[in-house]
């Protein structure tokens, strides 16, 4: 991807994450160029306006936090702080996200209403939360971020020993994984130090060999 803000979205940020994950120094100049373009410290978000896409926001934050932890490039820290705070304040009342944030204008001017679009969507909620935990590891702290992490891990922890994390606010699904949600849950709970939950979702993922090519929209996740 070219290193500019127009090359953003799920594929752009994941491509950049993949390049970063190689650990090869020869790619760092291009990664830095991309990170500084999408991590402009002057970027601001307004939840009282149109809100923010949960998909673009969460994967952008995940890339920027991983980039900072790998390089300690302080240039992107203001962007991580702004984006993390917006994601945290865009959660629903129970700590979930949908295609978009819980926009106050759609909730009588109040924060933490129903997530924009149609309610809870665990696949992207997981990515939002992982990105917030990674932001904490970058030194970004706020009561809103801490509460968002607490609420969603509590929400997701309910599915331990019950089945697979479902599409949204639904009963557990009776398969070993779905759209990578158990896989992400294993990573999330490992990051927050919840060994029991991490082990459960890891075992579910290891048992999911026969459903890896199934899922809503395909097996991308």
Secondary structure, DSSP 8 states (H G I E B T S, - for coil): --SSTTS-SHHHHHHHHHHHHT--GGGHHHHHHHHHHHT-TT----TTTT--BHHHHHHHHHHHHHHHHHH--GGGHHHHHHHHHHHHHTS-TTS---SB---GGGTTT-SS-S-TTTS--HHHHHHHHHHHHHHHHTT---HHHHHHHHHHHHHHHTTTTT-B--SSSS--BSSS-STTHHHHHHHHHHHTT-HHHHHHHHHHHHT-GGGTT-STTSS--
